Every structure is written in structure tokens, then in C-alpha cells.
């Protein structure tokens, strides 16, 4: 005789629903203060962005972990191969692959962008810290452009690519304490070392104008974005400028407590983005 079901207990959601929830949670954690931007996307595009961000998060988790470079590269290669199989129709229950495959059925992922995303992760796996400010800029621009191209299926213009790269660099500053604890550093080795907090502080202050210049050039390129993405970009721009101003505050120590957006600021930026991005 089969056991009686507890009527008070809701049935488990189907596998695809669980996969969607998992990717949404990973995307929120990855984006942090910028996560509300996803609310400004149409539902179909939001789920697509969440799947891609979860995939990117997994790749870079492999790249940032400890161990030998060869082991990290092998994990990235295995992940990439498994994704390719899922996109080709191979039955698979891994949640991120499942969501990436479903989105591929709806609208194919640009293969070049997915390949470059994995290449970005490989470069990160073999380098814990960029050598110079130029190297850091090239790395962030490549990652930002690649994510934008994967979502939009093309690279629109230099301003959008610059905004994406600025957000990558700003996110790295917010995670500076976590990175340094793991003996990694997103700031150039020519300017910063985790062993010297004062030098690190000065390197952060040198990084801020570089990020701001990208943010301030972004508005002229946003008109070409699809409606929902334009709103999301406006929110990210407003949030980025606010966070950057707080990072530059002499009282802020990124190695202890990075600045965060309060609820009021998030709501205010959402409302402004809806209005400006119409």
C-alpha cells in the first residue's frame, strides 16, 4: 500500500521550476546591489539573463578556486563540454544546463559569445591579479562586452560595452575583501598589494576615476538598447555612480565593509529608471 500524502504539504515543484529558482538566486547573489535591474526586464529576458549569469558564475567559481591551474582549466573545459551537449539536446538534469538549454530552444545563444565567456574564465584561472591598469581594463572590457553580446546577440556600441566593463570593475571593488582573503586581487599589481593596506587604498582611489569615465560616457549609447535593457542599464548607471561616490569617501574601508545601496535608494533608482528609460 502506498503511503498517504500529507494534504498540508505542497507537492514539489517540477524540475524546471526548481532550476529557474536556482538560477534566479545565483544571479541575485552575483549582482548584489545591481540585482534590481533584472526587475526592469521583460520576464522572458529576465529568465534568460539569470540563466546566463548562473552559467558565468559557475565558470568563474572554477577559475577562482584554489589548486593547480591545470585542475581549474580542466573543470572549466568539462563544464563547457557538458553545456555544449545540453545545447545539442542531450538529456540532462543539471539545473543551469537545463535552463541554458531551454533558453537556447527559445532563442539560440550566440556561440562566439559563449566561447569567449569560457575563455575569460580560463584567463582568470591562470592569473590571480592583472599586471597593469591596462591589463585590468582589457580583462573587464572583454568580460563586460561578452556578457552583453550573449544577451543581446550582438555588441551594440562602445558606450554599452564600456558600461558593462565599468560594472564588472565596480563589482570587483565591492568584493575586494573577499578576493584578498583568497589571495586574489582585481587591482593591478603595479599599483596594489594585499600586504600593504595603504597602497591598496590608494590603488582603489586611482581605479575610481577610470570607472567613472566609463559610466559618464554610457548615456549616449543607451538609446540603441531594447526597451527593457535600456531601463536596466539606467538603473545600473545610477546605482554605479552612487556606489562609486561612497567608495571614494575617505571613511570607507573596502577591506572591512563595502558600501551597499539602501532600500530607499534601490526603489528610487528603479522609479527613475522606469521614467528615464521609457
TANOR-V109186 format. One record per run of one state. SS is the DSSP state (alpha for helix, beta for strand, coil for the rest). FROM is the first residue (numbers start at 0). TO is the last residue. If there is no record, write none. Layout:
ss=SS from=FROM to=TO
ss=SS from=FROM to=TO
//
This chain:
ss=coil from=0 to=13
ss=alpha from=14 to=39
ss=coil from=40 to=41
ss=alpha from=42 to=63
ss=coil from=64 to=67
ss=alpha from=68 to=86
ss=coil from=87 to=93
ss=alpha from=94 to=105
ss=coil from=106 to=109
ss=alpha from=110 to=124
ss=coil from=125 to=131
ss=alpha from=132 to=151
ss=coil from=152 to=156
ss=alpha from=157 to=173
ss=coil from=174 to=174
ss=alpha from=175 to=180
ss=coil from=181 to=195
ss=alpha from=196 to=223
ss=coil from=224 to=225
ss=alpha from=226 to=246
ss=coil from=247 to=261
ss=alpha from=262 to=275
ss=coil from=276 to=277
//
